[in-house]
Every structure is written in structure tokens, then in C-alpha cells.
Amino acid sequence: MAGLTHSALRQIFSGFGGVGLLSTEMLWAKRLPTENSSISPYLIRTVLEKPLSYQLLVSTDREIAPAIDALHKLQADAIDLNMGCPDRRVGKSGGGFALMEQPENARRIVIEARKGTRLPLTAKIRLSVELNGQALKEFCTMLEDEGIDMLSVHARFKEESFARTPRWEWIARIKEWLRIPVIANGGIFTVQDAKDCLRVCGADGLMLGRGAVVKPWLFAEIARELYDCDIVGPVVSLPVVYNNFINLINELFGPERRLGRLKEFTHHFAGNYKFGHQLSSRIQGSKSMEEAGERAALFFENNSF
Ligand SMILES: Cc1cc2nc3c(=O)[nH]c(=O)nc-3n(C[C@H](O)[C@H](O)[C@H](O)COP(=O)(O)O)c2cc1C
């Protein structure tokens, strides 16, 4: 997730456990070959973050070979093609969801990517622009036929707000059409949501979005409760998680990046508190990391979990 699933948060996820596969935020394929991976906030990673899938934002097949070459050098464990991002700027570039609207372009991209790597090659899609089962079926089967190994589905239409109840039942349909594993995404914030989602769609796995930013221990809880993983119930102290996050971003990112990343994270993490909007607005209004740290400490003193 852009601005969120960088190395700091991924390390926190890994610390709690229960994650089968981590992912980077979306990475512009055409910029990848010239990025310096030791300082780029998008590419910095540690050995703790494994296995790690790199998500590519790509608009033409010409961008694929150099990007995949860069990902091989970065020792990616898997490569994901973003075909679901509805952002206007991304759409204008021809990437993200625009690829679902241009299936032949998407096909050329998948063919080129399949030719270029033996790593697991996955794709992430949305449902479509509207209820059109036939078009969706053709798109999904095209991905499978051209060599996609696993498909993640954000169960909402292009223009649907994140607040809308996801349409998990469509994931069940997609599963019927395909032989490759299908991963369900959208609206999983609790163990109960995960159970409900699996009951409705029978997906082969779950991808957590915002729920994992609110509760970075959610993977561990779901892995223990639903997948019988031998994981000790996570002991969670919200101030400890938050301060850990601050320490990691201070360690990993240049000063100009830190506050922005903290604000993004806080926007979601504050949802753990009844009066979380106070934490969020105080951090949004902070001018420095020091000020943000002090404001957060004061908030934690007055608000227990
Ligand atoms: C701030 C933000 C950034 C996101 N960035 C990405 C991204 O880089 N790549 C991607 O595939 N999806 C991205 N998404 C979409 C999420 O991965 C996920 O599909 C969506 O939030 C629905 O899942 P959820 O309801 O569990 O949050 C982003 C969502 C948000 C809110």
C-alpha cells in the first residue's frame, strides 16, 4: 500500500508473525532501473522482510524487461502486477486499473513478464467497472492462460468507495473460473471478517489492506485462529507498537520522509482508540518528528487501550 507498506511497517508485521507473503507498495516500473535501493524509501528492506513480493505499476510491455532485471538484482521473492489501482494519475499513465480496460495491453505485459522471470508472477485486480461477469471472466482466464501464478482480487468495483461492503461473493465466482490460487482482499479488519470472507468466497488465502495498518498483529491472529499456525497470541501494547514504528522510520528514512510516513500510518493506527481522531489530528498538525513524538506520548498517557 502506497506510503504504508514500506520496510518499517513490514518489519512490524514480521515481528508479530503470521504473514505468508509481504508486499512492497506499488513501484513505478519505469523508475525502478534507476532507483538507488540503499536509499530509496520504496526499496529499502531488511533480511527480516521475507518472503517479499514487489508490486509493479506498469503501463507497457516495454517497461517490463528492465524492471524485472532490477527486481532480480533486488532478490525479489515474487513479482506482482498492479491491475487494480483506480487512482487518476496512475490511470492516465495507462497502469493500474487501466490495464483491465485494455486487456490486450495487459496480455502483452503478462507475456513479457512471464518470459522475463521464473519467480512467482502474480496480479492484483479489482472486480471491474460494473457488474459484467463475462468481461471479468475473460480477463481472469487470460491472466491465467498467459502464466499468472496467483491472482489477488480486491472485491470492489473501480469507483466504489473503500467504505462499501466488499463483494466477496464475486471472488467465489472467480475461483470457479480459475485453477490458480485466488486471494481475497477487501474489508478484512478482524478475525471474524476473515472467517466471514472465507466462508463466502472460499479463497485460497487472504490479503490484508487497511486492517493490517490499524492492527499490524492481525496476520498473527488470523494465522492462529483460522490456519492453525503455532503462533503465541500477540501481546499488544499500542504505545510500544507506535514507538517502535517511530524508531524504525527514524532509522530507515531520510529526515524529509519521516513525518509524512508517520502521518500516513497514524491516520489508520489511530482507529484503535475511541478518541483516535484526536491522535490523528495532533500528528497531522505536527511540524517535526519530535513534536509528533511528544504529542503522541501525551495522548497515550491519557488514553488506555
Ligand atoms: C493508502 C492506500 C494505498 C494503497 N496502495 C496500494 C498499492 O500500492 N497497491 C495495491 O495493490 N493496492 C493498494 N491499495 C489498495 C489496498 O491494497 C486494498 O486493495 C484496499 O485497501 C482494499 O482492502 P482493505 O479494504 O482491506 O483495505 C491502497 C489502499 C490505500 C488505502
The ligand as an SDF file (V2000), in Angstrom:
LIG
                    3D

 31 33  0  0  0  0  0  0  0  0999 V2000
   -3.4370    4.4530    1.2130 C   0  0  0  0  0  0  0  0  0  0  0  0
   -3.6400    3.2550    0.3360 C   0  0  0  0  0  0  0  0  0  0  0  0
   -2.6490    2.8750   -0.5340 C   0  0  0  0  0  0  0  0  0  0  0  0
   -2.8200    1.7600   -1.3500 C   0  0  0  0  0  0  0  0  0  0  0  0
   -1.8050    1.3900   -2.1730 N   0  0  0  0  0  0  0  0  0  0  0  0
   -1.9150    0.2480   -2.8810 C   0  0  0  0  0  0  0  0  0  0  0  0
   -0.8340   -0.2170   -3.6760 C   0  0  0  0  0  0  0  0  0  0  0  0
    0.2440    0.3920   -3.7060 O   0  0  0  0  0  0  0  0  0  0  0  0
   -1.0150   -1.3560   -4.3660 N   0  0  0  0  0  0  0  0  0  0  0  0
   -2.1850   -2.0770   -4.3130 C   0  0  0  0  0  0  0  0  0  0  0  0
   -2.3010   -3.1250   -4.9400 O   0  0  0  0  0  0  0  0  0  0  0  0
   -3.2130   -1.6510   -3.5820 N   0  0  0  0  0  0  0  0  0  0  0  0
   -3.1070   -0.5150   -2.8720 C   0  0  0  0  0  0  0  0  0  0  0  0
   -4.1460   -0.1060   -2.0960 N   0  0  0  0  0  0  0  0  0  0  0  0
   -5.3730   -0.9360   -2.0420 C   0  0  0  0  0  0  0  0  0  0  0  0
   -5.2470   -1.9790   -0.9390 C   0  0  0  0  0  0  0  0  0  0  0  0
   -4.1850   -2.8550   -1.1950 O   0  0  0  0  0  0  0  0  0  0  0  0
   -6.5080   -2.8150   -0.8170 C   0  0  0  0  0  0  0  0  0  0  0  0
   -6.7450   -3.4400   -2.0430 O   0  0  0  0  0  0  0  0  0  0  0  0
   -7.7080   -1.9610   -0.4490 C   0  0  0  0  0  0  0  0  0  0  0  0
   -7.3920   -1.0660    0.5860 O   0  0  0  0  0  0  0  0  0  0  0  0
   -8.8830   -2.8610   -0.0490 C   0  0  0  0  0  0  0  0  0  0  0  0
   -8.5450   -3.6540    1.0400 O   0  0  0  0  0  0  0  0  0  0  0  0
   -8.9790   -3.2260    2.5310 P   0  0  0  0  0  0  0  0  0  0  0  0
  -10.4850   -2.9670    2.4780 O   0  0  0  0  0  0  0  0  0  0  0  0
   -8.6190   -4.4300    3.3470 O   0  0  0  0  0  0  0  0  0  0  0  0
   -8.2160   -2.0130    2.8950 O   0  0  0  0  0  0  0  0  0  0  0  0
   -4.0160    1.0150   -1.2950 C   0  0  0  0  0  0  0  0  0  0  0  0
   -5.0240    1.4080   -0.4170 C   0  0  0  0  0  0  0  0  0  0  0  0
   -4.8480    2.5020    0.3990 C   0  0  0  0  0  0  0  0  0  0  0  0
   -5.9550    2.9010    1.3420 C   0  0  0  0  0  0  0  0  0  0  0  0
  1  2  1  0
  2  3  1  0
  2 30  2  0
  3  4  2  0
  4  5  1  0
  4 28  1  0
  5  6  2  0
  6  7  1  0
  6 13  1  0
  7  8  2  0
  7  9  1  0
  9 10  1  0
 10 11  2  0
 10 12  1  0
 12 13  2  0
 13 14  1  0
 14 15  1  0
 14 28  1  0
 15 16  1  0
 16 17  1  0
 16 18  1  0
 18 19  1  0
 18 20  1  0
 20 21  1  0
 20 22  1  0
 22 23  1  0
 23 24  1  0
 24 25  2  0
 24 26  1  0
 24 27  1  0
 28 29  2  0
 29 30  1  0
 30 31  1  0
M  END
$$$$
